[in-house]
Amino acid sequence: MALASCGLVAALATLGRVDELGPAAARGQIAAARSPELAYLRVPLAGWQVLGLRLAGFLDDARAVAVDTQETAKGIPFAIELANTLVAEAELARGQVVTALRLLHEARAGLEQAGNAGGFLYFCLLSTTRALAVTGDLVAARRSLTELLAMEHPALLVLQPELMVTRAWVAAAEGTLSEAVALAHEAATVAASRGQLAHEILALHTAVCLGDGSVADRLADLATRVQGPRAPAAAAQAAALAANDGDALLASSTQLEELGDLLAAADSAAQAAAAYTRHGQTTRSKTAAARAHRLALACGGVRTPALAAAARPLPLTMREREVVMLAAHGRSNREIADRLVVSVRTVEGHLYRAAAKLGTSNRAELAALLHDD
């Protein structure tokens, strides 16, 4: 009964059938508690429940289940470390990046004793890598991603869309926004092909936060098929972004903040600031940028592409900013060309136009402008 419940809860979580999640998890927990041999299943049962609640947008509920697991799973090998990872996952979903990283660091120290036989370290590193990426720590995020990819576990292939979303955030942190959006789309495609609609929403919402409003129609459709507040909130942000509507993006930011997703709320406010700037509404742009800054601070000082652009608006196209960021990180023209799959001449052209727009004469000056974000 407990083992079957674990599979059922995992399926319900990824399908987005969150209304059935609690009762199914409760039945599994009761069955696991009755058998010392199956007591270890209490942690994965809670883990899948936290995943489902997180994907659906019930973020406070996800945290509550994770915190409760810290108590109920005592005595199970590595239960505290895994429970801390669940709490960290819930905190990261709420934008509490500093708290999440602290818990993940503590969890990893214990989980390393178990190795990765059960995919424990992989599970921990998945959240760690994403958290490092949104802080803007490029070196640590890339190192963590390298470790993560080497530990991909066959028992956790259901989390492959999340791995791809994590790769998207690392690419975004490194400045390759087009690659990041493509990875988010790839994650959505994989999730959709497996019927993991809740994961598809997460992937598409990631694309929206990275600046892609083209997924608005698909998110609107998913919002009618998947339970929970995340889907309609993501759909609203996508529609507002596609329409370049600053007021609607600001309203979306408020909706996401009320949902508890402070990081997405910060990105939506930053996108509102950019929309207002494009419409020449300077005062409203400053107000939206201030809101984005406040929310970013509440997350512990995160740094995403939208937040960076709002903090330091520059008259660059997305591709120009992408090339300039890679150049600022010390990449040669050849390395940039290889990363973006374009010619060296194209890279040179983007750098020339960016320098002309910004009034700079060398890479150091371009880097200084970006590092002032």
C-alpha positions in Angstrom: 0.0 0.0 0.0 2.8 2.5 1.0 4.8 1.7 -2.1 1.8 2.0 -4.4 0.9 5.3 -2.8 4.4 6.6 -3.4 4.0 6.0 -7.1 0.5 7.4 -7.1 1.5 10.6 -5.3 4.4 11.1 -7.8 2.1 10.7 -10.7 -0.6 13.1 -9.3 2.2 15.7 -8.6 3.5 15.8 -12.1 0.0 15.6 -13.7 -1.1 18.7 -11.7 -4.0 16.8 -10.0 -3.2 18.5 -6.7 -6.7 18.1 -5.2 -6.1 14.3 -5.0 -2.6 14.8 -3.7 -3.2 15.3 0.0 -5.5 12.3 0.5 -3.2 10.0 -1.5 -0.2 11.1 0.5 -2.0 10.7 3.8 -3.0 7.1 3.0 0.6 6.3 2.1 2.0 7.9 5.2 -0.4 5.9 7.4 0.6 2.6 5.6 4.3 3.5 5.9 4.0 4.3 9.6 2.5 0.9 10.3 5.5 -1.0 9.0 9.1 -0.5 10.2 10.3 -2.0 6.9 8.5 0.7 4.9 9.0 3.6 7.2 11.7 5.0 4.9 8.9 5.7 2.3 7.6 8.5 4.5 10.3 10.8 3.1 9.7 10.2 -0.6 6.0 10.4 -0.1 6.4 13.8 1.5 8.9 14.7 -1.3 6.4 14.0 -4.1 3.7 15.9 -2.2 6.0 18.9 -1.8 6.8 18.7 -5.5 3.1 18.7 -6.5 2.2 21.5 -4.2 5.2 23.5 -5.4 4.5 23.0 -9.0 0.8 23.9 -8.5 1.7 27.1 -6.7 0.6 26.2 -3.1 3.9 27.3 -1.8 3.1 27.8 1.9 1.5 24.3 2.0 4.6 22.9 0.3 6.7 24.4 3.0 4.4 23.1 5.8 4.6 19.6 4.5 8.4 19.8 4.3 8.8 21.2 7.8 6.4 18.5 9.2 8.7 15.9 7.6 11.6 17.1 9.6 9.7 15.8 12.7 7.8 12.8 11.4 10.8 11.2 9.7 13.2 11.2 12.6 15.0 7.9 13.0 15.0 7.1 9.3 18.6 7.0 7.8 19.4 10.4 6.2 15.8 11.6 6.9 16.9 14.9 8.4 19.1 15.7 5.4 16.4 14.8 2.9 13.8 16.7 4.9 16.1 19.7 4.9 16.4 19.4 1.2 12.6 19.4 0.9 12.3 22.5 3.1 15.0 24.1 0.9 13.1 23.2 -2.2 10.0 24.9 -0.8 11.9 27.9 0.3 13.5 28.3 -3.1 10.1 28.2 -4.7 9.1 31.1 -2.4 12.2 33.0 -3.4 14.0 32.6 -0.1 17.3 31.8 -1.8 19.7 32.4 1.1 17.7 30.2 3.4 17.5 27.5 0.7 21.2 27.5 0.1 22.0 27.3 3.8 19.8 24.2 4.2 21.1 22.6 1.1 24.7 23.1 2.2 23.9 21.4 5.5 22.0 18.6 3.8 24.8 17.9 1.3 27.3 17.5 4.1 25.3 14.6 5.5 24.1 13.1 2.2 27.7 12.7 0.9 28.0 9.9 3.4 25.3 8.0 1.5 26.7 8.6 -1.9 24.3 8.9 -4.8 22.9 5.3 -4.8 19.4 6.6 -4.1 19.8 9.8 -6.1 19.9 11.7 -2.8 22.8 14.0 -3.8 21.3 14.5 -7.3 18.1 15.7 -5.6 20.0 18.1 -3.4 22.2 19.4 -6.2 19.2 20.1 -8.4 18.0 22.8 -6.1 21.5 24.0 -5.2 22.4 24.6 -8.8 19.2 26.6 -9.5 19.6 28.6 -6.3 23.2 29.5 -7.2 22.2 30.5 -10.7 19.6 33.0 -9.6 22.1 34.6 -7.2 24.3 35.4 -10.2 27.3 33.3 -8.8 28.4 32.1 -12.3 31.4 30.0 -11.2 29.6 28.2 -8.4 26.5 27.6 -10.5 28.5 26.1 -13.4 30.6 24.0 -11.1 27.4 22.7 -9.4 25.7 22.0 -12.7 28.8 20.0 -13.8 28.5 17.9 -10.7 24.7 17.6 -11.2 25.0 16.3 -14.8 27.5 13.7 -13.7 25.0 12.4 -11.0 21.8 12.2 -13.1 20.0 9.2 -11.5 17.8 6.7 -13.5 15.3 6.6 -10.6 14.6 10.3 -10.9 14.1 10.7 -14.7 10.7 12.2 -13.9 12.7 15.2 -12.8 14.4 15.6 -16.1 12.3 18.7 -17.0 13.5 20.3 -13.8 17.1 19.5 -14.7 16.6 21.3 -18.0 15.0 24.3 -16.3 18.0 24.4 -14.0 20.3 24.4 -17.0 18.2 27.2 -18.4 18.8 29.3 -15.3 22.6 28.6 -15.4 22.7 29.7 -19.1 20.7 32.9 -18.2 23.2 33.7 -15.4 26.1 33.3 -17.9 24.5 35.7 -20.3 23.2 33.3 -23.0 19.5 34.3 -22.8 18.5 32.7 -26.1 20.0 29.4 -25.0 18.2 29.7 -21.7 14.9 30.3 -23.4 15.5 27.4 -25.8 16.3 25.1 -22.8 13.1 26.1 -21.1 11.1 25.3 -24.2 12.9 22.0 -24.5 12.0 21.2 -20.9 8.3 22.0 -21.7 8.4 19.8 -24.8 9.8 16.8 -22.8 7.3 17.4 -20.0 4.3 17.6 -22.4 5.4 14.5 -24.3 5.2 12.6 -21.0 2.0 14.1 -19.8 3.8 15.9 -17.0 1.6 19.1 -17.3 2.6 20.6 -14.0 6.3 20.4 -15.1 5.3 21.8 -18.5 3.8 24.9 -16.7 7.0 25.3 -14.6 9.1 25.2 -17.8 6.9 27.6 -19.7 6.8 30.0 -16.8 10.6 29.9 -16.7 10.6 31.0 -20.3 8.2 33.9 -19.5 10.5 35.1 -16.6 13.4 34.9 -19.1 11.5 37.3 -21.4 9.5 35.0 -23.8 5.8 35.9 -24.1 5.2 33.6 -27.0 4.0 30.8 -24.7 0.9 32.8 -23.5 -1.7 30.8 -25.4 -0.3 27.4 -24.3 -0.2 28.6 -20.6 -3.8 29.8 -20.9 -4.8 26.4 -22.2 -3.0 24.6 -19.4 -4.6 26.9 -16.8 -7.9 25.3 -17.7 -6.5 21.7 -17.3 -4.2 21.8 -14.3 -5.2 22.6 -10.8 -3.6 25.3 -8.6 -2.9 29.0 -8.8 0.5 28.8 -10.6 -0.9 28.1 -14.1 -3.3 31.1 -14.2 -0.6 33.4 -12.6 2.0 32.3 -15.2 -0.6 32.7 -18.0 -1.4 36.2 -16.9 2.3 37.2 -16.8 2.9 35.7 -20.3 -0.1 37.5 -21.8 1.0 40.8 -20.2 4.6 40.3 -21.5 3.3 39.4 -25.0 1.2 42.6 -25.0 4.1 44.7 -23.7 1.6 45.9 -21.1 3.3 47.5 -18.1 0.1 47.8 -16.0 -0.8 44.1 -16.6 2.8 43.0 -15.7 2.7 45.0 -12.5 -0.7 43.4 -11.7 0.9 40.0 -12.4 3.7 40.9 -10.1 1.2 41.5 -7.3 -0.6 38.2 -8.1 2.7 36.3 -7.9 3.7 38.0 -4.7 0.4 37.0 -3.1 0.9 33.4 -4.4 4.3 33.5 -2.5 6.6 33.3 -5.6 8.7 36.4 -4.8 11.3 35.7 -7.5 8.8 35.5 -10.3 7.0 38.5 -8.8 10.3 40.4 -9.0 10.9 39.4 -12.6 7.3 40.5 -13.6 7.9 43.9 -11.9 11.2 44.2 -13.7 9.5 43.4 -17.0 6.8 46.0 -16.2 9.6 48.6 -15.8 11.0 47.7 -19.2 7.6 47.9 -20.8 7.0 51.3 -19.3 10.4 52.5 -20.6 9.5 51.3 -24.1 6.3 53.4 -23.9 8.2 56.5 -22.6 6.5 56.3 -19.1 9.6 57.2 -17.1 7.9 57.7 -13.7 6.0 54.4 -13.9 9.1 52.7 -15.0 11.0 53.9 -11.9 8.1 52.8 -9.6 8.1 49.3 -11.2 11.9 49.1 -11.0 11.8 50.0 -7.3 9.2 47.3 -6.7 11.4 44.8 -8.5 14.4 45.9 -6.4 12.4 45.5 -3.1 11.3 42.0 -4.1 14.8 41.0 -5.1 16.1 42.1 -1.8 13.4 40.1 -0.1 14.8 37.1 -1.9 18.3 37.7 -0.6 19.6 39.8 -3.4 19.0 37.7 -6.5 20.1 38.6 -10.0 18.1 37.5 -13.0 18.2 38.9 -16.6 15.0 40.8 -16.0 16.2 42.3 -12.8 19.6 43.2 -14.3 17.9 45.0 -17.2 15.6 46.9 -14.9 18.4 48.0 -12.6 20.5 49.3 -15.5 18.3 49.9 -18.6 20.5 49.9 -21.7 19.4 50.6 -25.3 20.5 47.2 -26.5 18.6 44.4 -28.3 18.5 41.0 -26.5 21.2 39.6 -28.7 23.4 42.7 -28.3 23.1 42.4 -24.5 23.8 38.7 -24.7 27.0 39.3 -26.7 28.1 42.1 -24.5 27.6 40.0 -21.3 29.7 37.2 -22.6 32.4 39.6 -23.6 32.2 41.2 -20.2 32.7 37.7 -18.7 36.0 37.5 -20.6 34.9 35.4 -23.5 36.8 35.9 -26.8 34.9 36.6 -30.0 35.4 33.0 -31.2 34.2 31.6 -27.8 31.1 33.8 -28.0 30.4 32.8 -31.6 30.7 29.1 -30.7 28.4 29.5 -27.7 25.7 31.4 -29.7 26.2 29.3 -32.9 26.9 32.4 -35.0 29.9 33.7 -37.0 32.7 35.7 -35.5 31.8 38.5 -37.9 28.3 38.5 -36.4 29.7 38.8 -32.9 32.0 41.7 -34.0 29.0 43.4 -35.5 27.0 43.2 -32.3 29.8 44.5 -30.2 30.4 47.4 -32.6 26.7 48.4 -32.5 26.5 48.0 -28.8 29.6 50.2 -28.3 28.2 52.8 -30.6 24.9 52.9 -28.7 26.6 53.1 -25.3 29.4 55.4 -26.2 32.2 53.0 -25.2 35.4 52.2 -26.9 36.5 48.9 -25.4 35.4 45.8 -23.6 36.4 47.1 -20.2 34.0 50.0 -20.5 31.2 47.7 -21.7 31.9 45.4 -18.7 31.8 48.3 -16.3 28.4 49.3 -17.5 27.0 45.8 -17.0 28.7 45.3 -13.7 27.0 48.4 -12.4 23.6 46.6 -12.7 
